[in-house]
Amino acid sequence: MGTKESKHSNSISYEDSVKRVSDAELRRLRDAFKKSAGVGRLFLSRNAFQQDVLCEGVPPKITDMLYAACGGTQRGISFKDLLCGLVLITRGTQEEKTKFLWNLYCNDAGTYIIRSEYVRNVNLAPFESVSLFAQGERVNFEQFQDWIIKHRNATVLSNWLLADNCVSLTSELETPTFYQSLAGVTHLEEKDIGDLEKEFWRLKNTSQNGQIDLQFLGPLISPPIPKNALAGLFNAFDENRDGHIDFKELCCGVSAACRGPGVERTRFCFKIFDVDRDGVLSHEETLQMINVLLLVAKENRDAQQYKELTKQHVISDLLEFGQRRSPDGEPSKLTRDNVSLTAEDFMLWNVQCDLRLMQPLLDLIFELCHIVFGLWPQCKHMENDIVRGWLRREERRPYRVGQFWYLITRDWWLGWTQYTQHTAHTCDYCKRSPASQRTAVDEALVCDESFNTHSLEQHDSYSLGSGTGSATGSGSASSGISAGRHCGPARPGPIDNSNLITANPYRNVRTLTGEGGHLKRDTPLVQSHDFELVPKSLWKALNRWYGDNLPLPRQVIQPPNSEVELELYPLNLRILLHQAQPSQMGAGGGGSGAQLGSWGSTVSGGYGVLASGGGYAAIAASSVLQPPKRYLAYTAAFSRLATVRQVGEFLCEQLRLKAEDIRLWHVPQQENGAILLLEEDAMCLKELLIRDNDQLLLEIRNKDLTWPEELGSLASAQSGQGACGTPGDRRRMTRSSIMSVHAPGATGLHNLGNTCFMNAALQVLFNTQPLAQYFQREMHRFELNAANKLGTRGQLAMRYAELLKEVWTATTRSVAPLKLRFCVNKHAPQFAGGGQHDSQELLEWLLDALHEDLNRVMEKPYSELKDSNGRPDKLVAAEAWSQHHARNQSIIIDLFYGQLKSKVSCLSCGHESVRFDPFSLLSLPLPVENYVYLEVLVILLDGSVPIKYGFRLNSECKYSHMKHKLAKLCSLQPNLMLVCELWNSQIRQVLADEEKLRMQSAKELYVYQLPEQSIRTRSNSGLSMHIEQGLKDIQRSSALMTAQDTSLSSLSTIQTSTSQRASSRVLCNGHAMGLEAVEADHSLGNANNFSGNGCGDNQVHELLPDEAGKVSRCFGKRECMPHSLFCFKYSLGQSIVS
């Protein structure tokens, strides 16, 4: 019987069960099923069925029967089977319940009920059993149905199941949910609140600060809302005036503006104009109201009605209204110079005014709540009015550059128009009947206060099904509506624009932009014939209501010397990348490519981003140069007026690269064509002759800061191909490069992997005229010393000459010193790799290596340096230079070498020895700023707002000097200052006066004012105190508690005097350079350790002696300090010497 697992007694389907419950009930049941079944489980166990679905009091035998009848198996019962069983029990018809009981008691074949099995499973009275089986030992369904209807009380199950309202699917005693509570205090339904919540969180997540404030909401609603009404509309939603709209305020505002009665909607408009919220519109607020109403009315769909209306007409109408409101015989209080309205007058004027100025604003706010805030229309006719009104208002405004419009296929638009305009019966919401037509959203839309509607899916005009629409020539592909209920057009399916675009040959390649596809070009597309245009806000609303599978956004541009236009055909470009070899793959993007670029703005020609891209693994430099391979990585669409800079910014943002790590190249369609570097950032794609379906190479710098294309060109040159040419030959001749005069030698050097130190040294040597002329005239070829083992055997000199010639004869702005770099890495491994090095060290090695390569002395003679023996410096210098010149003769020695004099004196006998050593470089020390910049936050006892002060002191100063400096700025005595360091909202350390300033905490200092009657005494001994239980120990240094008022009885004067005497004479090429002996005397005078001398403070502060006293703690007393601060004060009986 019914206890077998194969028995399934549900006589209604899952689809029918869903239709019999509301969305809230279905959502609640699904959440309860997940909670009871467990996370990730699809079946509800038998025990959970008995405890959570039935109750503990149900007999196990009946539980097993109901469990099996609802579709339960050994694995459990699924949600669909459980829903069907619950709906049948609670909302099934009498016939369905009778069928359910029949399936419980019949045999496995479902044909008969056998008496023996039935009596064994059900406790029947004898006369009941006789009445059922009077004609035989088994009965069929018809016999059982007739009998069970007459004898409902025969069994416990039949008595319970066939009773009216035996059990409810929703208990009235349950605690209402948040949606139910909010729906109870507003005119919204739970479905409406759920829709508003989805859009609320979408808007909040797109806000930069995570709040829906006026700055974020303004661009979304203005236009069409006038700018002078933005603040008022925002304040009408923002009830608590906290600067942002929360979800409850949004629901209450939308309810009052859209779903409430006419009085409530008018009162909402009054809040917009009552800026000061005093309940009265002042004269200025009334004039502002008139301006807003006139502006909105003249943009309305019935603008002709208000075309001749002026501000004076409205004022005159208000004055007439005031005269009618005044008692008989008394003059009106309203004048042209003083027009004010109370809330009551405002609502009466709206009703009695013949101008009907308030209706256009009501319509606009009604449309705004549906289009922007996500409220769904209550019926299809209302949806038509909302969409048409919003679209007509937007079409009257001129195009704005950067604005996006979306294409919708004409077929879908016609199907939607026929569906929303069709009226087969009187609508319950908008009261539209087949014989009447409504042109505006009026009070009749919302005056029906019986808000007991179901969701849009349950409403007749929105219920989905498998039927097809009538053959009205719309030709739209529809998902269908439930056939048989209405014979009107079917509800359109998702917006399908596939008939407007061509086939995409690169559908497997990821696109970076959201242009949607390539519009057809073979047949011209015409608006209102092939497609319709809707603004971005309206497209989002239609997408919420119907969905889409292919958005087609297009941007408004303004070509030079032309009017604004909508760019239907943007440039669809293919983005190429260099293919990384597996063994050369880097861990991150080029350079710092894993981070977002410094340019963060969205490109105006980007057509909306669909997905955020990840980083790209850069190609690491390799010692074996190979031409890099390119592959198609992405596709993207850009406006033809987008500049190279904008394209680069967009690609950096999507691929998480830095702008300085990328370069763009234009790759021609021809296979053997030379690629061209796009260097002019300000030039647009149209000026660069870039066409649709062209290729752009995105070159990403390697981790060692080399460029793959430059390495590839060098590899091609080494292999003898030469197809690509040098990087300098592949740059596009732009306007600025053609018009500019390229000065000889004004050529930059590419950074090839942290080689800025090498480039700096090379540029210095390139612009040394005698050396540059030497190599330009190829004089180095006659002096090349290839046999010198101390050099590079002439390799560095040859590479240097080639690079110098390229720099001085190049027609481009930069070249890559690749060959010279490889030569340096080969002979000086300390400069290899991608690390930073000292430019001076590289210059010193470079000069020495060039000298050895160009040394004219093939065999260096041996020589000994003689002592000076008191001879004249001129003779000793000439002798030393002659010995050095006998071993070293080159252009480097002639230009860059000199002599440095050094003298050693004996302190005992006074003998002096003088030497002249050759040198090529002299180091000059740079002065270091010896100042500390301080930022101090001063907190006073009066509870006023703390003030931050900033000033500069010598780094050798102490905190006592800082106090005196701060006292001049904040008018607070130094002895009333407590200087602290704070960390994690707790006092980290109290800084003593004699401590030196700390650089690490110079900008995080806090100074608290101490009470005058509680001047503290501190001792020089180390001290640590526990403030209270729960506060951490504050450790102080040995000078923490040093008294500020302790007299310095004896200040020791420290005098430091050092004298250094040196004499130096520099000779260059054996001749004096004019540098005489330098004598320097450095002395430190008397230093006052406490007066502030040397820190810009010439005043000497005398500190009086202070009596030694006990220290006691006080916490948060009113006359002492705030609760958040501890302090010390003297115990009673202690006197203070001032």
Residue pairs with C-beta under 8 A, 6 or more apart in sequence:
1 7
1 104
1 105
1 106
1 107
1 108
1 117
1 121
2 9
2 65
2 68
2 69
2 103
2 104
2 105
2 121
3 64
3 65
3 68
4 68
4 108
5 68
5 72
5 73
5 74
6 108
7 68
7 69
7 103
7 104
7 108
8 69
8 71
8 81
8 103
9 68
9 69
9 70
9 99
9 100
9 103
9 104
10 69
10 70
10 71
10 81
10 84
10 85
10 88
10 100
11 88
11 92
11 96
11 99
11 100
11 103
12 84
12 87
12 88
12 92
12 96
13 84
14 80
14 83
14 84
17 83
17 84
17 87
17 88
18 26
18 83
19 458
20 87
20 91
21 29
21 83
21 87
21 91
21 169
22 190
22 454
22 455
22 458
23 190
23 191
23 194
23 454
23 455
23 457
23 458
24 177
24 179
24 180
24 190
24 191
25 169
25 170
26 83
28 170
28 177
29 79
29 83
29 86
30 79
32 52
33 44
33 79
33 82
36 44
36 48
36 52
37 43
37 44
37 45
37 48
37 76
41 76
42 78
42 79
43 75
43 76
43 77
43 78
44 52
44 53
44 76
44 77
44 78
44 79
44 82
45 76
46 63
46 64
46 67
46 72
46 76
49 63
49 67
49 70
49 72
49 76
49 77
49 82
50 56
50 58
50 60
50 63
50 67
53 82
53 86
54 63
54 66
58 66
61 121
62 156
62 157
65 104
65 121
65 157
66 85
67 77
69 85
69 100
69 103
69 104
70 77
70 81
70 82
70 84
70 85
71 77
71 78
71 81
71 82
71 84
71 85
72 81
86 169
87 169
88 96
88 97
88 100
89 97
89 100
89 161
89 166
89 167
90 167
90 168
90 169
91 169
92 100
94 149
94 162
97 161
97 162
98 144
98 145
98 148
98 149
98 162
99 141
100 161
101 144
101 148
101 157
101 158
101 161
102 113
102 141
102 144
102 145
103 110
104 157
105 113
105 117
105 118
105 121
105 122
105 144
106 112
106 113
106 141
107 113
107 114
107 117
111 140
112 138
112 139
112 140
113 138
113 139
113 144
114 137
114 138
115 129
115 132
115 133
115 137
115 138
116 137
118 124
118 132
119 129
122 155
123 155
124 132
124 154
124 155
125 154
128 151
128 154
131 147
131 151
132 139
132 143
132 144
132 147
132 151
132 154
133 139
135 143
139 147
147 154
148 154
148 158
148 162
149 162
151 158
152 158
152 159
152 162
152 163
153 159
160 166
160 167
176 184
179 190
179 193
179 194
180 190
182 188
182 193
182 248
182 251
183 189
183 190
183 192
183 193
185 252
186 193
186 251
186 252
186 255
186 259
187 255
187 256
187 259
187 260
187 446
187 449
187 451
188 196
188 251
188 254
188 255
188 259
188 451
189 451
189 453
189 455
191 376
191 454
191 455
191 456
192 259
192 375
192 376
193 251
195 374
195 375
195 376
195 544
196 247
196 250
196 251
196 254
196 373
196 374
196 375
197 247
198 374
199 373
199 374
199 544
200 212
200 247
200 250
200 373
200 374
202 374
203 212
203 216
203 220
204 210
204 211
204 212
207 213
207 216
208 216
209 216
211 243
211 244
212 244
212 245
212 250
213 243
213 244
213 245
214 230
214 231
214 234
214 243
217 230
217 234
217 245
218 230
220 372
220 537
221 230
221 233
221 368
221 372
222 230
223 393
223 394
223 397
224 296
224 299
224 364
224 368
224 390
224 393
224 394
225 233
225 364
225 368
226 291
226 292
226 295
226 296
228 288
228 291
228 292
229 272
229 288
229 292
231 275
232 271
232 272
232 273
232 274
232 275
233 272
233 365
234 245
235 241
235 271
235 272
235 275
235 277
236 253
236 268
236 271
236 272
237 245
237 249
237 250
237 253
238 244
238 245
238 249
239 249
239 252
240 249
245 253
250 373
253 268
254 369
254 373
254 375
256 264
256 265
256 267
256 268
257 265
257 268
257 365
257 366
257 369
258 265
258 365
258 366
258 369
258 370
258 375
258 446
259 446
259 451
260 268
260 446
261 443
261 446
261 447
261 449
262 443
262 446
262 447
263 347
265 362
265 365
265 443
265 446
266 346
266 347
266 350
266 358
266 362
267 343
267 347
268 365
269 358
269 361
269 362
269 365
270 281
270 343
270 346
270 347
271 277
272 292
273 281
273 285
273 286
273 288
273 289
273 292
274 280
274 281
274 285
274 343
275 285
276 282
276 285
279 342
279 343
280 340
280 341
280 342
280 343
281 289
281 340
281 341
281 342
281 346
282 340
283 337
283 338
283 339
283 340
286 318
286 339
286 340
286 341
287 311
287 339
290 311
290 314
290 315
291 311
292 361
293 314
293 357
293 358
293 360
293 361
294 306
294 309
294 310
294 311
294 314
294 357
296 360
296 361
296 364
297 303
297 305
297 306
297 309
297 357
297 360
297 361
298 306
298 307
298 309
299 360
299 393
299 396
299 397
300 306
300 360
300 363
300 364
300 389
300 393
301 388
301 389
301 392
301 393
301 439
301 440
302 360
302 439
302 440
303 396
306 355
306 357
306 360
309 355
309 357
313 355
314 355
314 357
315 336
315 339
317 353
317 354
317 355
318 334
318 339
318 341
318 349
319 332
319 334
319 335
319 336
319 339
321 345
321 348
321 349
321 352
321 353
322 332
322 333
322 334
322 345
323 331
323 332
323 334
324 352
325 332
325 345
325 348
326 332
326 333
334 340
341 349
350 358
359 440
359 442
362 441
363 389
363 440
363 441
364 393
366 386
366 441
366 445
367 386
367 389
367 390
367 441
369 375
370 376
370 377
370 386
370 541
371 386
371 390
371 537
371 538
371 540
371 541
372 537
374 544
376 456
376 544
376 545
377 383
377 386
377 545
378 429
378 430
378 445
378 453
379 427
379 428
379 429
379 430
379 459
379 461
380 419
380 420
380 422
380 461
380 462
380 491
381 420
381 421
381 423
381 427
381 429
381 430
381 432
381 438
382 429
382 430
382 441
382 445
383 420
383 545
384 417
384 420
384 421
385 438
385 440
385 441
386 441
387 420
387 538
387 541
387 542
389 441
390 535
390 537
390 538
391 534
391 535
391 538
394 535
394 538
398 564
399 556
399 564
399 565
399 566
400 556
400 564
401 556
401 557
401 558
401 564
402 555
402 556
402 604
403 535
403 536
403 555
403 556
404 535
404 536
404 553
404 554
404 555
404 556
404 607
404 608
405 533
405 534
405 535
405 536
405 553
405 554
405 556
405 566
406 533
406 534
406 535
406 536
406 539
406 551
406 552
406 553
406 554
407 497
407 500
407 519
407 531
407 532
407 533
407 552
407 554
407 568
408 495
408 497
408 531
408 532
408 533
408 534
408 539
408 542
409 495
409 496
409 497
409 499
409 500
409 530
409 531
409 532
410 528
410 529
410 530
410 531
410 532
411 474
411 475
411 476
411 477
411 499
412 476
412 477
412 492
412 495
412 496
412 497
413 532
414 473
414 474
414 475
414 476
415 469
415 474
415 475
415 476
415 478
415 489
415 490
415 492
416 476
416 492
416 546
418 472
418 474
418 489
419 469
419 488
419 489
419 490
419 491
419 492
422 488
422 489
423 432
423 433
423 434
424 434
424 486
424 487
424 488
425 433
425 434
426 432
426 433
426 434
427 433
428 448
428 453
429 445
429 448
429 453
430 438
430 444
430 445
431 438
431 444
431 448
432 438
453 459
456 462
457 463
457 464
460 485
460 486
461 486
461 491
462 491
463 481
463 482
463 485
464 479
464 480
464 481
464 482
464 491
465 480
465 481
465 482
465 483
466 480
466 482
466 483
467 480
467 481
467 482
467 483
467 484
467 490
468 478
468 480
468 483
468 490
469 476
469 478
469 480
469 481
469 488
469 489
469 490
470 487
470 488
470 489
470 490
472 489
474 489
476 492
476 493
477 493
477 496
478 490
478 491
478 492
478 493
479 490
479 491
479 492
479 493
479 494
480 490
480 491
480 493
481 490
481 491
492 546
493 546
493 547
494 546
494 547
494 548
494 549
495 542
495 543
495 546
495 547
495 548
495 549
495 550
496 548
496 549
496 550
497 516
497 517
497 531
497 548
497 550
497 551
497 552
498 549
498 550
500 517
500 519
500 520
500 525
500 530
500 531
500 552
501 516
501 517
501 518
501 519
501 520
501 550
501 552
502 517
502 518
502 519
502 520
502 521
504 517
504 518
506 574
506 632
506 635
509 574
509 632
509 633
509 634
509 635
510 611
510 633
510 634
510 635
511 610
511 634
511 635
511 636
511 637
512 575
512 606
512 609
512 610
512 611
512 613
512 634
512 635
512 636
512 650
512 651
512 654
513 606
513 607
513 608
513 609
513 610
513 636
513 637
513 638
514 551
514 553
514 607
514 608
514 609
514 610
515 552
515 553
515 554
515 570
515 572
515 607
515 608
515 637
516 550
516 551
516 552
516 553
517 550
517 552
518 572
519 525
519 552
519 568
519 569
521 569
525 531
525 568
527 533
533 566
534 542
536 553
539 551
539 553
542 548
543 551
553 607
553 608
554 566
554 567
554 568
554 570
554 607
555 566
555 567
555 570
555 604
555 605
555 607
555 639
556 564
556 565
556 566
556 567
557 564
557 565
557 566
557 567
557 605
557 639
557 640
557 641
558 564
558 565
558 641
559 565
559 641
567 639
567 640
569 692
570 605
570 607
570 637
570 638
570 639
570 640
571 637
571 638
571 639
571 640
571 685
571 690
571 691
571 692
571 694
572 635
572 636
572 637
572 692
572 693
573 635
573 636
573 637
573 638
573 690
573 693
573 694
573 695
573 696
574 632
574 634
574 635
574 693
574 694
574 695
574 696
575 632
575 633
575 634
575 635
575 636
575 651
575 695
575 696
575 698
576 630
576 631
576 632
576 633
576 667
576 695
576 696
576 697
576 698
577 616
577 630
577 631
577 633
577 634
577 697
577 698
577 700
578 619
578 628
578 629
578 630
578 699
578 700
578 708
579 628
579 629
579 630
579 631
580 586
580 617
580 618
580 619
581 619
581 622
584 619
584 620
584 622
585 617
585 619
585 620
586 617
586 618
586 619
586 620
586 702
586 703
587 617
588 594
588 615
588 617
588 618
588 703
589 615
589 616
589 617
589 618
589 655
589 656
589 657
589 661
589 700
590 616
590 618
590 657
590 661
590 662
590 700
590 701
590 702
590 703
591 618
591 658
591 660
591 661
591 701
591 703
591 705
592 658
592 661
593 615
593 616
593 618
593 655
593 656
593 657
593 658
593 661
593 700
594 615
594 656
595 656
595 658
596 652
596 653
596 656
597 649
597 652
597 653
597 656
597 657
597 658
597 659
598 658
598 659
599 645
599 648
599 649
599 652
599 653
599 659
600 649
600 653
601 649
602 609
602 650
602 653
603 638
603 642
603 646
603 647
603 649
603 650
604 639
604 642
604 646
605 637
605 638
605 639
605 640
605 641
605 642
605 646
605 647
605 650
606 636
606 637
606 638
606 642
606 650
607 637
607 638
609 654
612 654
613 634
613 654
613 655
613 656
614 655
614 656
615 655
615 656
615 657
616 633
616 655
616 657
616 700
618 700
618 701
618 702
618 703
619 628
619 700
619 702
619 708
620 702
620 703
620 704
621 702
621 703
621 704
621 706
621 711
621 753
625 711
625 712
625 714
625 715
625 718
626 712
626 715
627 712
627 715
627 716
627 724
628 708
628 709
628 711
628 712
630 667
630 697
633 698
636 650
636 651
638 646
638 647
638 650
638 685
639 685
640 684
640 685
640 686
641 684
641 685
641 686
642 684
642 685
643 681
643 682
643 683
643 684
643 685
644 664
644 678
644 680
644 681
644 682
644 683
644 684
644 685
644 688
645 681
645 682
647 664
647 685
647 696
648 659
648 662
648 664
648 681
649 659
651 657
651 662
651 698
652 658
652 659
652 662
655 698
657 700
660 701
661 700
661 701
662 698
662 699
662 700
662 701
663 677
663 678
663 699
663 701
663 707
663 709
664 677
664 678
664 696
664 697
664 698
664 699
665 675
665 676
665 677
665 678
665 696
665 697
665 699
665 709
665 730
666 675
666 676
666 678
666 688
666 690
666 694
666 695
666 696
666 697
666 732
667 673
667 675
667 694
667 695
667 696
667 697
668 674
668 675
668 676
668 694
668 695
669 694
669 695
672 723
674 724
674 725
674 729
674 730
675 697
675 709
675 724
675 730
676 730
676 731
676 732
677 727
677 730
677 731
677 732
678 688
678 732
679 731
679 732
679 734
679 737
679 813
680 688
680 732
680 734
680 735
680 736
680 737
683 734
683 735
688 732
690 696
697 709
699 707
699 708
699 709
700 708
701 707
702 708
702 753
703 753
703 834
704 752
704 753
704 754
704 833
704 834
705 751
705 752
705 753
705 754
705 755
705 834
706 752
706 753
707 727
707 750
707 752
707 816
709 724
709 727
710 727
710 750
710 752
710 816
710 818
711 818
712 724
713 724
713 725
713 726
713 727
713 730
714 816
714 818
714 819
716 722
716 723
716 724
717 726
724 730
726 815
727 812
727 815
727 816
728 810
728 811
728 812
728 814
728 815
729 812
731 737
731 812
737 813
742 811
742 813
744 808
744 809
745 766
745 767
745 772
745 807
745 808
747 806
747 807
747 808
747 810
747 812
747 813
747 814
747 815
748 813
748 814
748 815
749 759
749 762
749 763
749 807
749 814
749 815
749 816
749 817
750 814
750 815
750 816
750 817
751 759
752 816
752 817
752 818
752 821
753 833
753 834
754 834
754 835
754 836
754 837
755 817
755 821
757 836
757 837
757 838
757 839
757 842
758 817
758 821
758 824
758 831
758 837
758 839
758 842
759 817
760 839
761 839
761 842
761 843
761 846
762 803
762 817
762 820
762 846
764 843
765 771
765 772
765 843
765 846
766 772
766 804
766 807
766 808
768 895
770 891
770 895
771 891
771 895
772 804
772 808
774 780
774 891
775 800
775 801
775 804
775 805
776 804
776 805
776 808
778 801
779 891
780 797
780 801
780 854
780 891
783 854
783 856
783 890
783 891
784 794
784 797
784 798
784 853
784 854
785 791
785 794
785 852
785 853
785 854
785 855
785 856
785 858
786 793
786 794
787 793
787 858
788 852
788 853
788 855
788 858
790 852
791 849
791 851
791 852
791 853
791 855
792 823
792 827
792 849
792 852
792 853
793 853
794 853
795 823
795 826
795 827
795 853
796 820
796 823
796 824
796 827
796 846
796 849
796 850
796 853
797 850
797 853
797 854
799 819
799 820
799 823
800 820
800 850
802 819
802 820
803 815
803 817
803 819
803 820
806 815
807 815
824 831
824 832
824 842
824 846
825 831
825 832
827 849
828 845
828 849
830 837
831 837
831 842
831 845
840 921
840 923
843 921
844 920
844 921
847 892
847 896
847 920
848 920
850 890
850 892
851 888
851 890
851 892
851 893
854 890
854 891
854 892
855 888
855 889
855 890
856 889
856 890
857 886
857 887
857 888
857 889
860 886
860 887
860 888
861 886
861 887
863 883
863 886
863 887
865 880
865 883
865 915
866 879
867 913
868 876
868 912
868 913
868 914
868 915
870 912
873 901
873 914
873 916
873 1065
873 1067
874 1072
876 914
876 915
876 916
877 899
877 901
877 916
877 1067
877 1070
878 1070
880 899
880 915
880 916
880 917
880 918
881 899
881 916
881 918
881 1067
881 1069
881 1070
882 1070
884 918
885 893
888 897
888 918
892 920
894 1069
896 920
897 918
897 919
897 920
897 1068
897 1069
898 918
898 919
898 920
898 1066
898 1067
898 1068
898 1069
898 1073
899 916
899 917
899 918
899 919
899 1066
899 1067
899 1068
899 1069
899 1070
900 916
900 917
900 918
900 919
900 922
900 1064
900 1066
901 914
901 915
901 916
901 1064
901 1065
901 1066
901 1067
902 914
902 915
902 916
902 917
902 1064
903 912
903 913
903 914
903 915
903 1063
903 1064
904 912
904 913
905 911
905 912
906 912
916 1067
930 954
930 955
930 956
931 952
931 953
931 954
931 955
932 952
932 953
932 954
932 955
932 957
932 997
932 999
932 1002
933 950
933 951
933 952
933 1002
933 1003
934 950
934 951
934 952
934 953
934 962
934 997
934 1002
934 1003
934 1005
935 948
935 949
935 950
935 1002
935 1003
935 1004
935 1005
936 948
936 949
936 950
936 962
936 966
936 1005
936 1006
936 1007
937 946
937 947
937 948
937 1005
937 1006
937 1007
938 946
938 947
938 948
938 949
938 966
938 970
938 972
938 1007
938 1009
939 946
939 1006
939 1007
939 1008
939 1009
939 1125
940 946
940 972
940 1009
941 1009
941 1011
941 1121
941 1122
943 1122
947 970
949 966
949 969
949 970
951 965
951 966
951 969
953 961
953 962
953 965
953 997
953 1095
953 1096
954 1094
954 1095
954 1096
955 996
955 997
955 999
956 996
956 1094
956 1095
957 996
957 997
957 1092
957 1094
957 1095
958 993
958 994
958 995
958 996
958 997
958 1089
958 1090
959 979
959 991
959 992
959 993
959 994
959 995
959 997
960 974
960 993
960 994
960 1044
960 1090
960 1092
961 1092
961 1095
961 1097
962 979
962 997
963 974
963 977
963 979
963 993
963 1007
964 974
964 1092
964 1097
964 1099
964 1101
965 1092
965 1095
965 1096
965 1097
966 972
966 974
966 977
966 1007
967 973
967 974
967 977
972 1007
972 1009
974 1044
974 1101
975 1010
975 1015
975 1044
975 1045
976 1009
976 1010
976 1011
976 1012
976 1015
977 1007
977 1008
977 1009
977 1010
978 990
978 1007
978 1008
978 1009
978 1010
978 1127
979 990
979 991
979 1005
979 1006
979 1007
980 987
980 988
980 989
980 990
980 991
980 1005
980 1006
980 1007
980 1008
981 987
981 988
981 989
981 991
981 1001
981 1004
981 1005
981 1006
982 988
982 1004
982 1006
986 1031
986 1032
987 1034
987 1126
988 1034
989 1034
989 1035
989 1036
989 1037
989 1040
990 1034
990 1036
990 1040
991 1005
992 1018
992 1036
992 1037
992 1039
992 1040
992 1041
992 1042
993 1039
993 1042
993 1044
993 1090
994 1039
994 1042
994 1089
994 1090
995 1037
995 1039
1008 1121
1008 1125
1008 1127
1010 1016
1010 1121
1010 1127
1011 1119
1011 1120
1011 1121
1011 1127
1011 1129
1013 1119
1013 1129
1014 1114
1014 1120
1014 1127
1014 1128
1014 1129
1014 1130
1015 1044
1015 1045
1015 1106
1015 1130
1015 1136
1016 1043
1016 1044
1016 1111
1016 1127
1016 1128
1016 1129
1016 1130
1017 1043
1017 1045
1017 1046
1017 1106
1017 1107
1017 1108
1017 1109
1017 1111
1017 1130
1018 1040
1018 1041
1018 1042
1018 1043
1018 1044
1018 1046
1019 1041
1019 1042
1019 1043
1019 1108
1020 1038
1020 1039
1020 1041
1020 1042
1021 1038
1021 1041
1022 1036
1022 1037
1022 1038
1022 1040
1023 1036
1023 1040
1023 1041
1024 1033
1024 1034
1024 1035
1024 1036
1025 1033
1025 1034
1025 1113
1026 1033
1027 1034
1027 1113
1027 1115
1027 1126
1028 1115
1041 1111
1043 1106
1044 1103
1045 1103
1045 1104
1045 1105
1045 1106
1045 1137
1046 1103
1046 1105
1046 1106
1047 1102
1047 1103
1047 1104
1047 1105
1047 1106
1048 1090
1048 1103
1049 1105
1051 1088
1051 1089
1051 1090
1053 1086
1053 1087
1054 1084
1054 1086
1054 1087
1055 1084
1055 1085
1055 1086
1056 1083
1056 1084
1057 1083
1057 1084
1058 1082
1058 1083
1059 1081
1059 1082
1059 1083
1060 1080
1060 1081
1060 1082
1061 1079
1061 1080
1062 1077
1062 1078
1062 1079
1062 1080
1063 1076
1063 1077
1063 1078
1063 1079
1064 1075
1064 1077
1064 1078
1065 1072
1065 1075
1065 1076
1065 1077
1066 1072
1066 1073
1066 1075
1067 1073
1087 1093
1087 1094
1088 1100
1090 1101
1090 1103
1091 1097
1091 1099
1091 1100
1091 1101
1092 1098
1092 1099
1092 1100
1092 1101
1093 1100
1104 1137
1104 1138
1105 1137
1106 1136
1106 1137
1107 1134
1107 1135
1107 1136
1107 1137
1109 1130
1109 1131
1109 1134
1110 1130
1110 1131
1110 1134
1111 1128
1111 1130
1111 1131
1112 1128
1112 1129
1112 1130
1112 1131
1113 1126
1113 1127
1113 1128
1114 1120
1114 1121
1114 1126
1114 1127
1114 1128
1114 1129
1115 1123
1115 1126
1116 1122
1116 1123
1116 1124
1116 1125
1120 1127
1120 1129
1121 1127
1130 1136
